[in-house]
């Protein structure tokens, strides 16, 4: 440390002309979040970024806390404003008035996007018209796919904040009066993973992995899994299957990919129409007992695939395919946290793969189509899990890729297969049925519609779920109306452009076709997300809403309760999204109970049966995932409280 006499004092010429003082006033949003506020007026940086209305407790005319430098700047700005006012006064009086009105309107729409939320990423001057949408991804064909490409980044706000989107957040609504907090989801899943073990099947002792059922498993995969996740090329898959049947499974990329296909083919099953008996769940039954044989059968193939995954070519299309298929299998077996890890690895590998491909000049059409589909499948899979589990993002949303939507695969039946001796007549029939044009078209249109819905949902989440749900009461109701109406318009337009192969009536209940049922559930899920803030406001608003607000709320709350009560997919059917569907039923029941307690939903015997059925459904699956058991227990607690209040004479709140 230098002696005091040798310390050099700072030169007066280097000192600021005005002493600066630390800002003493944070906006209400930053104060509630207990984060640092940059104090930018009239709206701080955080509120501007998330579209919140920024409020400071001090008025704009209170400059008592300003330092001399800020006051000097304000003096200069006032002088500039005065000069500008003088210049405008010399011109037309009407134009300044219009500009002032437009500026005032813009300043009151903090929650609204600067440009309308569209299905695509287009410059503001190229807003999509009806004709443009009709030629878009919902009715895509190889000839018009290129027209949908844009030089801008096609991933528009596909990253989203998840803190306020978790299913458990709804339990913090004051109307539930829950006396305890449930265990954070990630803690439950981590505890389950720590106590789990995976059986190891060893075929190293000169015992080959069986190939006798390979064609059957490939067919099951194509019809039950590939139709919703078309990330493989059929012709390559067919050739790989024929080669493995002839030479057996090896320690290479081809065998690793095929073993993942076999695992999914073994664990998946065809969808059957929902029957009345399926809504009556035996309280003594469980998903593990009903699916034990299929799961054990599939684990044999999955364990062998996992052993080979470490030797697959790094950052190749095959490795990304294996990661995605591994994640899908883990979602089938209710292991969402481990599945996220596989999807995360797929997303990271995608980013490195695209950086390497930027230096390559040769791209085959098959590889281009595959990489587009892999990019979107990995991205949407990560988004789905991160909307429920607080996991870090992979950064894949920052990838800039020229195609806004993946191009359709070119699939055609190879006539030479029938003349070859590699397949029996039964195997050829299986192959023909798997590659039929109707199945491929349905798969492709489902896939594109799912991507479009993911875009709409993520943008909506960025508008409604960036701030704590308590702030919904502070948002001007007109801004909620604008956001809800905008998303409704997008969903309606998207639904109207769905092709006949996968089209469905929005309010129809029960489908024999799984693809149509899944798509309808996705539409309903987004509708429920945009109507949830409206229910929160209707339930918790201190001041009664006026007639204009009620006329907007009432029909949408009726739709919210209708979709929550009638969301009845086949509960016993195991599929890629089973875990999501089960948790969605918990949210639906919570919304129903909030409606009953607030007297926004009329309680009757049919509502009672639906709640008790859903509680039984959660119990049916709870042994496979610890979070489901805790959600079922919490739902039973709230339901018991509501029933006791009803039995006491209808005193609900």
Secondary structure, 3 states (H helix, E strand, C coil): CCCHHHCCCCCHHHCCCCCCCCCCCCCHHHHHHCCCCCCCCCCCHHHHHHCCCCCCCCCCCCCCCCCHHHHHHHHHHHHHHHHHHHHHHHCCHHHHHHHHHHHHHHHCCCCCCCCCCCCCCCCHHHCCCHHHHHCCHHHCCCCCCHHHCCCCCCCCCCCCCCCCCCHHHHHHCHHHCCCCCCCCHHHHHHHHHHCCCCCCCCCCCCCCCCCCCHHHHHHHHHHHHHCCCCCCCHHHHHHHHHHHHHHCCCCCHHHHHHHHHHHHHHHCCCCCCCCHHHHCCCCCCCHHHHHHHHHHHHHHHHHHHHHHHCCCCCCCHHHHHHHHHHHHHHHHCCCHHHHHHHHHHHHHHHHHHHHHHCCCCCCCHHHHHHHHHHHHHHHHHHHHHHCCCCCCCCCHHHCCCCCCCCCCCCCCCCCHHHHCCCCCHHHHHHHHHHCCHHHHHHHHHHHHHHHHHHHHHHHHHHHHCCCCHHHHHCCCHHHHHHHHHHHHHHHHHHHHCCCCCCCCCCCCCCCCCHHHHHHHHHHHHHHHHHHHHHHHHHHHCCCCCCHHHHHHHHHHHHHHHHHHHCCCCCCCCCCCCHHHHHHHHHHHHHHHHHHHHCCCCCCCHHHHHHHHHHHHHHHHHHHHCHHHHHHHHHHHHHHHHHHHHHHCCCCCC
